[in-house]
Amino acid sequence: MLLLDVTVVNVALPAIRADLDASFAELQWVIDAYALTLAATLLSAGVLADRNGRRAIFVAGLALFTACSALCGAAPSALVLDLGRAAQGVGAAAMFAASLALLAAEFQGRERGLALGVWGAVTGGALAIGPLVGGILVDGLSWRWIFLVNLPIGLLLIWLSPRSVPESRDPAPRRLDLGGMVTFGAACFLATYALIRGNAEGWASPPILGSLGAATLLAIAFLAIERRAVAPMLPLELFRIPAFSGTALVAFAQSVALYPLLLFLAIYFQEALHLSATETGLRVLPLTLVLFAVAPISGKLTSRWPLRIPLVSGLLLIGTSLLLMRAVTPTSEWTVLIPGLLVGGLAIGVISPALAAAMVSVLPVERGGLASGINNTFRQLGIAVGIAGLGAIFTHHLTGGPDPRAEIVHGLDAVLAVAATVAFAAALLAWPLLGRQRSTPAG
């Protein structure tokens, strides 16, 4: 449910823009407000889950997420929608951080590998199937139902979770790092704001330069706080563990390179090819079907191979899929994208279960909340940075000229080239860091 809300909005953005008279920047914030608050609060949510009970935090997150879904569905303006999405991301962070930790605490040995494989398949599948679900809801009902559909599901899960999910917590919990949380979140917000508004305001304008400068200072402050904190939100010494750094790099890079692409493909399908929201979702199905076929197999094999094999292979496949999609031209049919979509589905199917297992493999199981939070922080931060950064590249090509289709294709081509470079570079850097780390939890 929470991962569908990362990508389900992509195909709804044209309808949201028309209904709420929203600008392109406001549409970017519909995605980034959610991803940013999710990323900024995940680590603290993991600490709270370890400290106060993972099931308790999971249910509290469900309640907040469901309430904010109602607010988003009833939003009278783009501003209210963006604010509702930001609050919804906080609830999603609590759910996300607690979910993987609950599984890691409940299952042992080979059963844990299977459970994490299923979890990884669901996360990857939910992100991939979002455009189809969104398209059906937008065309069949309205864009508001991409949020309102969460209400009955959320209420059912709030009732069901205390009855079916065992409670667990860290026997030696850490303190909450408020200073780290505030400086990290503010730095991410200002950097994303600058990337989203750079084209419109001018990259040398005072608001953009000021935002980038403040983001840099806040990032330095965050590192200083984490270095001195008794119980840091993000223990910096963890980056001395090569496998930890490698996995964090993979989590960030794959989210930058692939998931934001769904936004730009939705714009291409709907505004260049004039397809409906449902038709847009259907054209992403090749990716989704391959993902669902591959992910369970990949999940079973995760415990048998060194983690760098599926993680680095997944990044190389992502880069290959993006290069294949560059075959699209202003006069081509959408079908030229099919090879790239198929390879993209293979990539997500390979990488998602391995990522789910990787972060809980480099920390003791009793710190599962922290491990889950760090993993998903880098994933969601990658989505936010990808939407903002690649969005700046994309909008640079939209000049309002006489051939909008050609401009959209040229923008898409530029985005694909940059994203493929990110994927290949990350694969190169991650291979030596990951070494022969396996998915057997430490400690």
Solvent accessible surface area in square Angstrom, and as a share of the most:
residue,aa,sasa,rsa
1,M,48,0.22
2,L,18,0.09
3,L,11,0.05
4,L,44,0.22
5,D,2,0.01
6,V,4,0.02
7,T,2,0.01
8,V,3,0.02
9,V,0,0.00
10,N,5,0.03
11,V,1,0.01
12,A,0,0.00
13,L,7,0.03
14,P,31,0.19
15,A,33,0.26
16,I,0,0.00
17,R,77,0.28
18,A,88,0.68
19,D,81,0.42
20,L,24,0.12
21,D,130,0.67
22,A,9,0.07
23,S,54,0.35
24,F,46,0.19
25,A,14,0.11
26,E,59,0.27
27,L,7,0.03
28,Q,5,0.02
29,W,34,0.12
30,V,1,0.00
31,I,3,0.02
32,D,0,0.00
33,A,11,0.08
34,Y,1,0.00
35,A,0,0.00
36,L,10,0.05
37,T,34,0.20
38,L,0,0.00
39,A,1,0.01
40,A,13,0.10
41,T,27,0.15
42,L,0,0.00
43,L,2,0.01
44,S,6,0.04
45,A,8,0.06
46,G,0,0.00
47,V,3,0.02
48,L,57,0.28
49,A,0,0.00
50,D,6,0.03
51,R,103,0.38
52,N,72,0.37
53,G,0,0.00
54,R,5,0.02
55,R,68,0.25
56,A,49,0.38
57,I,25,0.13
58,F,35,0.15
59,V,29,0.17
60,A,58,0.45
61,G,1,0.01
62,L,1,0.00
63,A,46,0.36
64,L,72,0.36
65,F,0,0.00
66,T,9,0.05
67,A,63,0.49
68,C,11,0.06
69,S,0,0.00
70,A,36,0.28
71,L,83,0.41
72,C,0,0.00
73,G,2,0.02
74,A,73,0.57
75,A,0,0.00
76,P,102,0.64
77,S,41,0.26
78,A,6,0.05
79,L,117,0.58
80,V,43,0.25
81,L,0,0.00
82,D,18,0.09
83,L,110,0.55
84,G,0,0.00
85,R,0,0.00
86,A,25,0.19
87,A,37,0.29
88,Q,0,0.00
89,G,0,0.00
90,V,60,0.34
91,G,1,0.01
92,A,0,0.00
93,A,0,0.00
94,A,14,0.11
95,M,8,0.04
96,F,3,0.01
97,A,0,0.00
98,A,0,0.00
99,S,24,0.15
100,L,0,0.00
101,A,1,0.01
102,L,17,0.09
103,L,45,0.22
104,A,1,0.01
105,A,36,0.28
106,E,94,0.42
107,F,64,0.27
108,Q,111,0.50
109,G,61,0.59
110,R,199,0.72
111,E,112,0.50
112,R,16,0.06
113,G,17,0.16
114,L,96,0.48
115,A,14,0.11
116,L,4,0.02
117,G,5,0.04
118,V,85,0.49
119,W,29,0.10
120,G,0,0.00
121,A,13,0.10
122,V,91,0.52
123,T,4,0.03
124,G,0,0.00
125,G,1,0.01
126,A,14,0.11
127,L,1,0.01
128,A,1,0.01
129,I,48,0.24
130,G,0,0.00
131,P,2,0.01
132,L,27,0.13
133,V,45,0.26
134,G,0,0.00
135,G,0,0.00
136,I,93,0.47
137,L,26,0.13
138,V,20,0.12
139,D,74,0.38
140,G,58,0.56
141,L,108,0.54
142,S,41,0.26
143,W,10,0.03
144,R,63,0.23
145,W,104,0.37
146,I,2,0.01
147,F,0,0.00
148,L,44,0.22
149,V,50,0.29
150,N,5,0.02
151,L,51,0.25
152,P,86,0.54
153,I,75,0.38
154,G,0,0.00
155,L,113,0.56
156,L,102,0.51
157,L,57,0.28
158,I,46,0.23
159,W,136,0.48
160,L,71,0.36
161,S,6,0.04
162,P,59,0.37
163,R,152,0.55
164,S,74,0.48
165,V,39,0.22
166,P,71,0.45
167,E,60,0.27
168,S,28,0.18
169,R,124,0.45
170,D,10,0.05
171,P,118,0.74
172,A,75,0.58
173,P,55,0.35
174,R,43,0.16
175,R,151,0.55
176,L,66,0.33
177,D,15,0.08
178,L,105,0.52
179,G,35,0.33
180,G,0,0.00
181,M,48,0.21
182,V,96,0.55
183,T,17,0.10
184,F,24,0.10
185,G,18,0.17
186,A,35,0.27
187,A,11,0.09
188,C,17,0.10
189,F,100,0.42
190,L,42,0.21
191,A,35,0.27
192,T,4,0.02
193,Y,61,0.23
194,A,0,0.00
195,L,48,0.24
196,I,13,0.07
197,R,65,0.24
198,G,0,0.00
199,N,55,0.28
200,A,71,0.55
201,E,66,0.30
202,G,30,0.28
203,W,108,0.38
204,A,84,0.65
205,S,19,0.12
206,P,114,0.71
207,P,61,0.38
208,I,0,0.00
209,L,99,0.49
210,G,43,0.42
211,S,11,0.07
212,L,67,0.33
213,G,35,0.33
214,A,37,0.29
215,A,9,0.07
216,T,76,0.44
217,L,124,0.62
218,L,46,0.23
219,A,43,0.33
220,I,101,0.51
221,A,36,0.28
222,F,13,0.05
223,L,87,0.43
224,A,45,0.35
225,I,57,0.29
226,E,4,0.02
227,R,182,0.66
228,R,206,0.75
229,A,33,0.25
230,V,124,0.71
231,A,13,0.10
232,P,17,0.11
233,M,2,0.01
234,L,14,0.07
235,P,3,0.02
236,L,39,0.20
237,E,90,0.40
238,L,9,0.05
239,F,73,0.31
240,R,193,0.71
241,I,64,0.33
242,P,74,0.47
243,A,9,0.07
244,F,0,0.00
245,S,22,0.14
246,G,0,0.00
247,T,1,0.01
248,A,3,0.02
249,L,48,0.24
250,V,0,0.00
251,A,0,0.00
252,F,59,0.25
253,A,2,0.02
254,Q,0,0.00
255,S,0,0.00
256,V,12,0.07
257,A,1,0.01
258,L,4,0.02
259,Y,6,0.02
260,P,1,0.01
261,L,4,0.02
262,L,12,0.06
263,L,2,0.01
264,F,0,0.00
265,L,2,0.01
266,A,2,0.01
267,I,14,0.07
268,Y,0,0.00
269,F,0,0.00
270,Q,25,0.11
271,E,61,0.27
272,A,4,0.03
273,L,34,0.17
274,H,152,0.68
275,L,36,0.18
276,S,46,0.29
277,A,5,0.04
278,T,34,0.20
279,E,68,0.30
280,T,1,0.00
281,G,1,0.01
282,L,81,0.40
283,R,49,0.18
284,V,4,0.02
285,L,45,0.22
286,P,24,0.15
287,L,5,0.03
288,T,3,0.02
289,L,111,0.55
290,V,36,0.21
291,L,0,0.00
292,F,89,0.37
293,A,65,0.51
294,V,29,0.17
295,A,1,0.00
296,P,67,0.42
297,I,107,0.55
298,S,13,0.08
299,G,4,0.03
300,K,124,0.53
301,L,45,0.22
302,T,4,0.02
303,S,55,0.35
304,R,141,0.52
305,W,103,0.36
306,P,17,0.11
307,L,1,0.00
308,R,39,0.14
309,I,68,0.34
310,P,5,0.03
311,L,0,0.00
312,V,10,0.06
313,S,42,0.27
314,G,0,0.00
315,L,0,0.00
316,L,81,0.40
317,L,45,0.22
318,I,0,0.00
319,G,0,0.00
320,T,56,0.33
321,S,0,0.00
322,L,0,0.00
323,L,82,0.41
324,L,71,0.35
325,M,0,0.00
326,R,98,0.36
327,A,59,0.46
328,V,6,0.04
329,T,60,0.35
330,P,43,0.27
331,T,126,0.73
332,S,18,0.12
333,E,121,0.54
334,W,51,0.18
335,T,66,0.39
336,V,48,0.28
337,L,0,0.00
338,I,52,0.27
339,P,65,0.41
340,G,0,0.00
341,L,0,0.00
342,L,75,0.37
343,V,31,0.18
344,G,0,0.00
345,G,0,0.00
346,L,65,0.32
347,A,0,0.00
348,I,3,0.01
349,G,0,0.00
350,V,25,0.14
351,I,1,0.00
352,S,1,0.01
353,P,1,0.00
354,A,0,0.00
355,L,0,0.00
356,A,0,0.00
357,A,3,0.02
358,A,0,0.00
359,M,0,0.00
360,V,5,0.03
361,S,1,0.01
362,V,14,0.08
363,L,5,0.02
364,P,35,0.22
365,V,46,0.26
366,E,72,0.32
367,R,66,0.24
368,G,1,0.01
369,G,0,0.00
370,L,1,0.00
371,A,1,0.00
372,S,0,0.00
373,G,0,0.00
374,I,0,0.00
375,N,0,0.00
376,N,0,0.00
377,T,4,0.02
378,F,37,0.16
379,R,2,0.01
380,Q,1,0.00
381,L,27,0.13
382,G,0,0.00
383,I,4,0.02
384,A,0,0.00
385,V,49,0.28
386,G,1,0.01
387,I,3,0.02
388,A,0,0.00
389,G,19,0.18
390,L,8,0.04
391,G,1,0.01
392,A,12,0.09
393,I,53,0.27
394,F,0,0.00
395,T,31,0.18
396,H,126,0.56
397,H,55,0.25
398,L,64,0.32
399,T,106,0.62
400,G,74,0.71
401,G,27,0.26
402,P,144,0.90
403,D,72,0.37
404,P,81,0.51
405,R,75,0.27
406,A,14,0.11
407,E,27,0.12
408,I,8,0.04
409,V,3,0.01
410,H,96,0.43
411,G,0,0.00
412,L,0,0.00
413,D,37,0.19
414,A,22,0.17
415,V,1,0.00
416,L,1,0.00
417,A,30,0.24
418,V,59,0.34
419,A,1,0.01
420,A,2,0.02
421,T,88,0.51
422,V,46,0.27
423,A,0,0.00
424,F,70,0.29
425,A,48,0.38
426,A,5,0.04
427,A,3,0.02
428,L,142,0.71
429,L,108,0.54
430,A,0,0.00
431,W,106,0.37
432,P,92,0.58
433,L,62,0.31
434,L,3,0.02
435,G,24,0.23
436,R,188,0.68
437,Q,49,0.22
438,R,110,0.40
439,S,16,0.11
440,T,103,0.60
441,P,37,0.23
442,A,46,0.35
443,G,106,1.02
